């Protein structure tokens, strides 16, 4: 099972929580510049253009 917590309320009340989560999760995304995702998207697009989509 997966549970996702979404803060709900006025921005000023949820700001501290969101900042804390950003600091906690910052290490997970720090080394990811998104190039792999861009490459995967380009592969899918090229496959659709050439008719070789998987």
PyMOL Python script that loads the backbone (N, CA, C, O; Angstrom):
from pymol import cmd

cmd.read_pdbstr("""\
ATOM      1  N   UNK A   1       0.840  -1.179   0.000  1.00  0.00           N
ATOM      2  CA  UNK A   1       0.000   0.000   0.000  1.00  0.00           C
ATOM      3  C   UNK A   1       0.879   1.235   0.000  1.00  0.00           C
ATOM      4  O   UNK A   1       1.972   1.241   0.567  1.00  0.00           O
ATOM      5  N   UNK A   2       0.391   2.263  -0.636  1.00  0.00           N
ATOM      6  CA  UNK A   2       1.105   3.523  -0.713  1.00  0.00           C
ATOM      7  C   UNK A   2       0.218   4.607  -0.137  1.00  0.00           C
ATOM      8  O   UNK A   2      -0.956   4.720  -0.488  1.00  0.00           O
ATOM      9  N   UNK A   3       0.786   5.391   0.740  1.00  0.00           N
ATOM     10  CA  UNK A   3       0.062   6.504   1.327  1.00  0.00           C
ATOM     11  C   UNK A   3       0.828   7.770   0.997  1.00  0.00           C
ATOM     12  O   UNK A   3       2.033   7.852   1.231  1.00  0.00           O
ATOM     13  N   UNK A   4       0.136   8.745   0.458  1.00  0.00           N
ATOM     14  CA  UNK A   4       0.771  10.017   0.131  1.00  0.00           C
ATOM     15  C   UNK A   4       0.098  11.094   0.959  1.00  0.00           C
ATOM     16  O   UNK A   4      -1.124  11.244   0.952  1.00  0.00           O
ATOM     17  N   UNK A   5       0.926  11.835   1.670  1.00  0.00           N
ATOM     18  CA  UNK A   5       0.418  12.904   2.517  1.00  0.00           C
ATOM     19  C   UNK A   5       0.500  14.203   1.738  1.00  0.00           C
ATOM     20  O   UNK A   5       1.568  14.572   1.250  1.00  0.00           O
ATOM     21  N   UNK A   6      -0.616  14.893   1.620  1.00  0.00           N
ATOM     22  CA  UNK A   6      -0.646  16.173   0.928  1.00  0.00           C
ATOM     23  C   UNK A   6      -1.064  17.231   1.939  1.00  0.00           C
ATOM     24  O   UNK A   6      -2.161  17.165   2.493  1.00  0.00           O
ATOM     25  N   UNK A   7      -0.190  18.211   2.181  1.00  0.00           N
ATOM     26  CA  UNK A   7      -0.560  19.264   3.126  1.00  0.00           C
ATOM     27  C   UNK A   7      -1.714  20.093   2.569  1.00  0.00           C
ATOM     28  O   UNK A   7      -1.759  20.409   1.380  1.00  0.00           O
ATOM     29  N   UNK A   8      -2.623  20.428   3.437  1.00  0.00           N
ATOM     30  CA  UNK A   8      -3.790  21.179   3.014  1.00  0.00           C
ATOM     31  C   UNK A   8      -3.992  22.323   3.968  1.00  0.00           C
ATOM     32  O   UNK A   8      -3.997  22.137   5.185  1.00  0.00           O
ATOM     33  N   UNK A   9      -4.159  23.500   3.425  1.00  0.00           N
ATOM     34  CA  UNK A   9      -4.401  24.658   4.259  1.00  0.00           C
ATOM     35  C   UNK A   9      -3.804  25.902   3.639  1.00  0.00           C
ATOM     36  O   UNK A   9      -3.283  25.870   2.525  1.00  0.00           O
ATOM     37  N   UNK A  10      -3.886  26.988   4.367  1.00  0.00           N
ATOM     38  CA  UNK A  10      -3.317  28.242   3.868  1.00  0.00           C
ATOM     39  C   UNK A  10      -1.801  28.112   3.674  1.00  0.00           C
ATOM     40  O   UNK A  10      -1.138  27.435   4.459  1.00  0.00           O
ATOM     41  N   UNK A  11      -1.251  28.749   2.643  1.00  0.00           N
ATOM     42  CA  UNK A  11       0.189  28.643   2.373  1.00  0.00           C
ATOM     43  C   UNK A  11       1.075  28.984   3.568  1.00  0.00           C
ATOM     44  O   UNK A  11       2.102  28.339   3.778  1.00  0.00           O
ATOM     45  N   UNK A  12       0.698  29.971   4.336  1.00  0.00           N
ATOM     46  CA  UNK A  12       1.536  30.346   5.479  1.00  0.00           C
ATOM     47  C   UNK A  12       1.591  29.248   6.532  1.00  0.00           C
ATOM     48  O   UNK A  12       2.586  29.121   7.245  1.00  0.00           O
ATOM     49  N   UNK A  13       0.523  28.452   6.636  1.00  0.00           N
ATOM     50  CA  UNK A  13       0.500  27.374   7.625  1.00  0.00           C
ATOM     51  C   UNK A  13       1.218  26.122   7.130  1.00  0.00           C
ATOM     52  O   UNK A  13       1.729  25.350   7.942  1.00  0.00           O
ATOM     53  N   UNK A  14       1.268  25.908   5.837  1.00  0.00           N
ATOM     54  CA  UNK A  14       1.914  24.709   5.300  1.00  0.00           C
ATOM     55  C   UNK A  14       3.353  24.962   4.862  1.00  0.00           C
ATOM     56  O   UNK A  14       4.075  24.021   4.533  1.00  0.00           O
ATOM     57  N   UNK A  15       3.773  26.222   4.854  1.00  0.00           N
ATOM     58  CA  UNK A  15       5.108  26.596   4.383  1.00  0.00           C
ATOM     59  C   UNK A  15       6.208  25.878   5.144  1.00  0.00           C
ATOM     60  O   UNK A  15       7.126  25.340   4.524  1.00  0.00           O
ATOM     61  N   UNK A  16       6.145  25.853   6.453  1.00  0.00           N
ATOM     62  CA  UNK A  16       7.193  25.218   7.253  1.00  0.00           C
ATOM     63  C   UNK A  16       7.306  23.730   6.945  1.00  0.00           C
ATOM     64  O   UNK A  16       8.409  23.194   6.838  1.00  0.00           O
ATOM     65  N   UNK A  17       6.170  23.070   6.803  1.00  0.00           N
ATOM     66  CA  UNK A  17       6.182  21.641   6.474  1.00  0.00           C
ATOM     67  C   UNK A  17       6.827  21.419   5.110  1.00  0.00           C
ATOM     68  O   UNK A  17       7.678  20.543   4.956  1.00  0.00           O
ATOM     69  N   UNK A  18       6.423  22.213   4.126  1.00  0.00           N
ATOM     70  CA  UNK A  18       6.950  22.040   2.773  1.00  0.00           C
ATOM     71  C   UNK A  18       8.446  22.329   2.714  1.00  0.00           C
ATOM     72  O   UNK A  18       9.177  21.632   2.009  1.00  0.00           O
ATOM     73  N   UNK A  19       8.909  23.326   3.430  1.00  0.00           N
ATOM     74  CA  UNK A  19      10.346  23.624   3.472  1.00  0.00           C
ATOM     75  C   UNK A  19      11.125  22.476   4.104  1.00  0.00           C
ATOM     76  O   UNK A  19      12.203  22.118   3.630  1.00  0.00           O
ATOM     77  N   UNK A  20      10.585  21.905   5.164  1.00  0.00           N
ATOM     78  CA  UNK A  20      11.246  20.776   5.825  1.00  0.00           C
ATOM     79  C   UNK A  20      11.328  19.576   4.882  1.00  0.00           C
ATOM     80  O   UNK A  20      12.365  18.917   4.807  1.00  0.00           O
ATOM     81  N   UNK A  21      10.250  19.291   4.171  1.00  0.00           N
ATOM     82  CA  UNK A  21      10.251  18.178   3.220  1.00  0.00           C
ATOM     83  C   UNK A  21      11.229  18.432   2.072  1.00  0.00           C
ATOM     84  O   UNK A  21      11.882  17.503   1.598  1.00  0.00           O
ATOM     85  N   UNK A  22      11.331  19.669   1.631  1.00  0.00           N
ATOM     86  CA  UNK A  22      12.271  20.013   0.572  1.00  0.00           C
ATOM     87  C   UNK A  22      13.704  19.754   1.021  1.00  0.00           C
ATOM     88  O   UNK A  22      14.518  19.243   0.252  1.00  0.00           O
ATOM     89  N   UNK A  23      14.008  20.104   2.252  1.00  0.00           N
ATOM     90  CA  UNK A  23      15.351  19.856   2.780  1.00  0.00           C
ATOM     91  C   UNK A  23      15.608  18.360   2.918  1.00  0.00           C
ATOM     92  O   UNK A  23      16.698  17.889   2.592  1.00  0.00           O
ATOM     93  N   UNK A  24      14.619  17.609   3.396  1.00  0.00           N
ATOM     94  CA  UNK A  24      14.783  16.167   3.579  1.00  0.00           C
ATOM     95  C   UNK A  24      14.969  15.453   2.247  1.00  0.00           C
ATOM     96  O   UNK A  24      15.763  14.517   2.158  1.00  0.00           O
ATOM     97  N   UNK A  25      14.259  15.874   1.222  1.00  0.00           N
ATOM     98  CA  UNK A  25      14.299  15.195  -0.069  1.00  0.00           C
ATOM     99  C   UNK A  25      15.286  15.819  -1.043  1.00  0.00           C
ATOM    100  O   UNK A  25      15.443  15.331  -2.162  1.00  0.00           O
ATOM    101  N   UNK A  26      15.941  16.873  -0.639  1.00  0.00           N
ATOM    102  CA  UNK A  26      16.869  17.557  -1.531  1.00  0.00           C
ATOM    103  C   UNK A  26      17.994  16.666  -2.013  1.00  0.00           C
ATOM    104  O   UNK A  26      18.405  16.763  -3.169  1.00  0.00           O
ATOM    105  N   UNK A  27      18.503  15.797  -1.148  1.00  0.00           N
ATOM    106  CA  UNK A  27      19.601  14.915  -1.532  1.00  0.00           C
ATOM    107  C   UNK A  27      19.182  13.938  -2.624  1.00  0.00           C
ATOM    108  O   UNK A  27      20.003  13.552  -3.456  1.00  0.00           O
ATOM    109  N   UNK A  28      17.941  13.543  -2.630  1.00  0.00           N
ATOM    110  CA  UNK A  28      17.470  12.561  -3.606  1.00  0.00           C
ATOM    111  C   UNK A  28      17.470  13.121  -5.023  1.00  0.00           C
ATOM    112  O   UNK A  28      17.671  12.375  -5.981  1.00  0.00           O
ATOM    113  N   UNK A  29      17.251  14.401  -5.166  1.00  0.00           N
ATOM    114  CA  UNK A  29      17.170  14.990  -6.502  1.00  0.00           C
ATOM    115  C   UNK A  29      18.381  15.846  -6.862  1.00  0.00           C
ATOM    116  O   UNK A  29      18.475  16.336  -7.987  1.00  0.00           O
ATOM    117  N   UNK A  30      19.286  16.028  -5.944  1.00  0.00           N
ATOM    118  CA  UNK A  30      20.432  16.905  -6.192  1.00  0.00           C
ATOM    119  C   UNK A  30      21.297  16.405  -7.351  1.00  0.00           C
ATOM    120  O   UNK A  30      21.776  17.210  -8.150  1.00  0.00           O
ATOM    121  N   UNK A  31      21.501  15.104  -7.453  1.00  0.00           N
ATOM    122  CA  UNK A  31      22.349  14.557  -8.500  1.00  0.00           C
ATOM    123  C   UNK A  31      21.625  14.296  -9.807  1.00  0.00           C
ATOM    124  O   UNK A  31      22.247  13.842 -10.767  1.00  0.00           O
ATOM    125  N   UNK A  32      20.342  14.566  -9.871  1.00  0.00           N
ATOM    126  CA  UNK A  32      19.558  14.279 -11.071  1.00  0.00           C
ATOM    127  C   UNK A  32      19.328  15.572 -11.842  1.00  0.00           C
ATOM    128  O   UNK A  32      18.613  16.464 -11.383  1.00  0.00           O
ATOM    129  N   UNK A  33      19.943  15.662 -13.021  1.00  0.00           N
ATOM    130  CA  UNK A  33      19.756  16.873 -13.820  1.00  0.00           C
ATOM    131  C   UNK A  33      18.667  16.717 -14.880  1.00  0.00           C
ATOM    132  O   UNK A  33      18.411  17.645 -15.647  1.00  0.00           O
ATOM    133  N   UNK A  34      18.031  15.555 -14.925  1.00  0.00           N
ATOM    134  CA  UNK A  34      16.917  15.343 -15.833  1.00  0.00           C
ATOM    135  C   UNK A  34      17.298  14.851 -17.218  1.00  0.00           C
ATOM    136  O   UNK A  34      16.422  14.653 -18.059  1.00  0.00           O
ATOM    137  N   UNK A  35      18.591  14.648 -17.477  1.00  0.00           N
ATOM    138  CA  UNK A  35      19.010  14.218 -18.812  1.00  0.00           C
ATOM    139  C   UNK A  35      18.468  12.846 -19.182  1.00  0.00           C
ATOM    140  O   UNK A  35      18.121  12.610 -20.339  1.00  0.00           O
ATOM    141  N   UNK A  36      18.393  11.950 -18.225  1.00  0.00           N
ATOM    142  CA  UNK A  36      17.864  10.615 -18.518  1.00  0.00           C
ATOM    143  C   UNK A  36      16.405  10.692 -18.951  1.00  0.00           C
ATOM    144  O   UNK A  36      15.993  10.016 -19.894  1.00  0.00           O
ATOM    145  N   UNK A  37      15.630  11.515 -18.261  1.00  0.00           N
ATOM    146  CA  UNK A  37      14.222  11.688 -18.623  1.00  0.00           C
ATOM    147  C   UNK A  37      14.103  12.290 -20.018  1.00  0.00           C
ATOM    148  O   UNK A  37      13.283  11.842 -20.820  1.00  0.00           O
ATOM    149  N   UNK A  38      14.912  13.297 -20.310  1.00  0.00           N
ATOM    150  CA  UNK A  38      14.876  13.922 -21.636  1.00  0.00           C
ATOM    151  C   UNK A  38      15.219  12.891 -22.708  1.00  0.00           C
ATOM    152  O   UNK A  38      14.570  12.836 -23.753  1.00  0.00           O
ATOM    153  N   UNK A  39      16.231  12.082 -22.448  1.00  0.00           N
ATOM    154  CA  UNK A  39      16.608  11.036 -23.398  1.00  0.00           C
ATOM    155  C   UNK A  39      15.485  10.046 -23.639  1.00  0.00           C
ATOM    156  O   UNK A  39      15.220   9.665 -24.779  1.00  0.00           O
ATOM    157  N   UNK A  40      14.825   9.629 -22.570  1.00  0.00           N
ATOM    158  CA  UNK A  40      13.709   8.686 -22.706  1.00  0.00           C
ATOM    159  C   UNK A  40      12.556   9.293 -23.505  1.00  0.00           C
ATOM    160  O   UNK A  40      11.940   8.613 -24.327  1.00  0.00           O
ATOM    161  N   UNK A  41      12.268  10.566 -23.263  1.00  0.00           N
ATOM    162  CA  UNK A  41      11.198  11.241 -24.002  1.00  0.00           C
ATOM    163  C   UNK A  41      11.556  11.328 -25.482  1.00  0.00           C
ATOM    164  O   UNK A  41      10.712  11.088 -26.346  1.00  0.00           O
ATOM    165  N   UNK A  42      12.814  11.672 -25.773  1.00  0.00           N
ATOM    166  CA  UNK A  42      13.242  11.759 -27.169  1.00  0.00           C
ATOM    167  C   UNK A  42      13.153  10.409 -27.870  1.00  0.00           C
ATOM    168  O   UNK A  42      12.776  10.339 -29.040  1.00  0.00           O
ATOM    169  N   UNK A  43      13.498   9.335 -27.160  1.00  0.00           N
ATOM    170  CA  UNK A  43      13.394   7.994 -27.748  1.00  0.00           C
ATOM    171  C   UNK A  43      11.948   7.665 -28.105  1.00  0.00           C
ATOM    172  O   UNK A  43      11.673   7.134 -29.181  1.00  0.00           O
ATOM    173  N   UNK A  44      11.036   7.980 -27.207  1.00  0.00           N
ATOM    174  CA  UNK A  44       9.618   7.707 -27.464  1.00  0.00           C
ATOM    175  C   UNK A  44       9.128   8.541 -28.648  1.00  0.00           C
ATOM    176  O   UNK A  44       8.439   8.033 -29.533  1.00  0.00           O
ATOM    177  N   UNK A  45       9.488   9.817 -28.656  1.00  0.00           N
ATOM    178  CA  UNK A  45       9.065  10.692 -29.760  1.00  0.00           C
ATOM    179  C   UNK A  45       9.632  10.203 -31.082  1.00  0.00           C
ATOM    180  O   UNK A  45       8.915  10.151 -32.081  1.00  0.00           O
ATOM    181  N   UNK A  46      10.912   9.845 -31.102  1.00  0.00           N
ATOM    182  CA  UNK A  46      11.541   9.356 -32.332  1.00  0.00           C
ATOM    183  C   UNK A  46      10.873   8.058 -32.799  1.00  0.00           C
ATOM    184  O   UNK A  46      10.672   7.850 -33.996  1.00  0.00           O
ATOM    185  N   UNK A  47      10.536   7.200 -31.854  1.00  0.00           N
ATOM    186  CA  UNK A  47       9.850   5.965 -32.208  1.00  0.00           C
ATOM    187  C   UNK A  47       8.491   6.227 -32.831  1.00  0.00           C
ATOM    188  O   UNK A  47       8.089   5.527 -33.760  1.00  0.00           O
ATOM    189  N   UNK A  48       7.784   7.223 -32.330  1.00  0.00           N
ATOM    190  CA  UNK A  48       6.471   7.554 -32.894  1.00  0.00           C
ATOM    191  C   UNK A  48       6.621   8.179 -34.276  1.00  0.00           C
ATOM    192  O   UNK A  48       5.813   7.924 -35.169  1.00  0.00           O
ATOM    193  N   UNK A  49       7.653   8.998 -34.450  1.00  0.00           N
ATOM    194  CA  UNK A  49       7.881   9.644 -35.746  1.00  0.00           C
ATOM    195  C   UNK A  49       8.243   8.611 -36.807  1.00  0.00           C
ATOM    196  O   UNK A  49       7.750   8.669 -37.933  1.00  0.00           O
ATOM    197  N   UNK A  50       9.093   7.679 -36.447  1.00  0.00           N
ATOM    198  CA  UNK A  50       9.570   6.693 -37.417  1.00  0.00           C
ATOM    199  C   UNK A  50       8.665   5.470 -37.514  1.00  0.00           C
ATOM    200  O   UNK A  50       8.891   4.594 -38.349  1.00  0.00           O
ATOM    201  N   UNK A  51       7.649   5.406 -36.672  1.00  0.00           N
ATOM    202  CA  UNK A  51       6.734   4.273 -36.706  1.00  0.00           C
ATOM    203  C   UNK A  51       7.267   3.046 -35.995  1.00  0.00           C
ATOM    204  O   UNK A  51       6.754   1.944 -36.189  1.00  0.00           O
ATOM    205  N   UNK A  52       8.279   3.221 -35.184  1.00  0.00           N
ATOM    206  CA  UNK A  52       8.877   2.102 -34.456  1.00  0.00           C
ATOM    207  C   UNK A  52       8.616   2.215 -32.960  1.00  0.00           C
ATOM    208  O   UNK A  52       9.452   1.830 -32.142  1.00  0.00           O
ATOM    209  N   UNK A  53       7.464   2.741 -32.614  1.00  0.00           N
ATOM    210  CA  UNK A  53       7.122   2.904 -31.201  1.00  0.00           C
ATOM    211  C   UNK A  53       6.958   1.554 -30.543  1.00  0.00           C
ATOM    212  O   UNK A  53       6.446   0.614 -31.151  1.00  0.00           O
ATOM    213  N   UNK A  54       7.393   1.458 -29.304  1.00  0.00           N
ATOM    214  CA  UNK A  54       7.294   0.201 -28.556  1.00  0.00           C
ATOM    215  C   UNK A  54       5.961   0.092 -27.873  1.00  0.00           C
ATOM    216  O   UNK A  54       5.694  -0.901 -27.194  1.00  0.00           O
TER     217      UNK A  54
END
""", "prot")
cmd.dss("prot")
cmd.show_as("cartoon", "prot")
cmd.util.cbc("prot")
cmd.orient("prot")
